[in-house]
C-alpha cells in the first residue's frame, strides 16, 4: 500500500467525521491542545472547517517560558484559522508536584506534563460543553509514542488513521504554513526535545516500514528482502507489540453473559 492520499477526499471524510461524532452526542463545539506543531494545526484546521471557527477552542499550554517559539506558532495558527484560544501555563501545578516528589527523569516529568495538559483540556471541555479532539497520528499510535491519559486521550480522534507522512500531505492541502509543515516534530516536554531523536528513526523511514508491516502485512523476511535492515524492522515490531496496551481499553474480567467490551458493544441499543 502507498502512503499517498487524496487530500480533498480525506478532508471531506474527516470534517464529516468530526461533525457526525460530535452531533451524535449533542455537541457542537470541539476543543484541542494547540501546540503550534503539525498534528494539532491540521486537527484545528479540520475542526474549523467542520464546525466553524467560533465553535473551536485551542488551549495553548506551555511549561513556563521554555517554548516561546511554539507558543507564537500556536497563536499564529489560531489567528489564521479564526479559532478561539486560551493560554494556560502548566508550570505551577507541575512544579508543585515535583517539589514534593522530586525526580531526575525527563520521561517522568514529560508524562506528568502531558497528563496535566489533558487534565486541563477535560476541565475546559466541561466548561465549554465541548468534546476533546485527539491529535495523535497513526504512526505514534502504532509504536506507542504518546502518554496514556495524556496526549493519547480524547473523545474522538480524526487524526488516528493518518501516518505522519500523510498528515504532512494533508497539511499542504489545507494551507498550513510551510514553516509548520517542515518543523522538526516535538512534544514540547523539554528544550531541544525531538520526536525523531527519541524514536531513533525519521518519520519518513518509520512510515515506510509501518505501512508495509501493518497495511500490506509483510513478514520480516519480506521486509529484509525489500531492503530494510532486519534489526530496524525488528525494533519497530517490538515497539508495536510492547505498546499494544496503549491502543486498547483496560481489559475487563468476564463474569456475566454481557460484559462491557466483550459482548455489550452496541452504542445505541437503549431507548430505541
Buried (B, 14 or more C-beta within 10 A) or exposed (E): EEBEBEBEEBBEBBBEBBBEBBEEEEBBBBBBBBBBBBBBBBBBBBBBBBBEBEBBBBBBBBBEEBBEEBBEBBBBBBEBBEBBBBBBBBBEBBEEBEEEEEEEEEEEBBBBBBBBBBBBBBEBBEEBEBBBBBBBBBBBBBBBBBBBEBBBBBBBBBBBBBBBBBBBBBBEBBEBBEEBBEBEBBBBBBEEBEBBEBBEBBBEBBBBBBBBBBEEEBEEEBBBEEEBEEEBBEBBBEBBEEBEEBEEEEEEEEEEEEEEEEEEEEEEEEEE
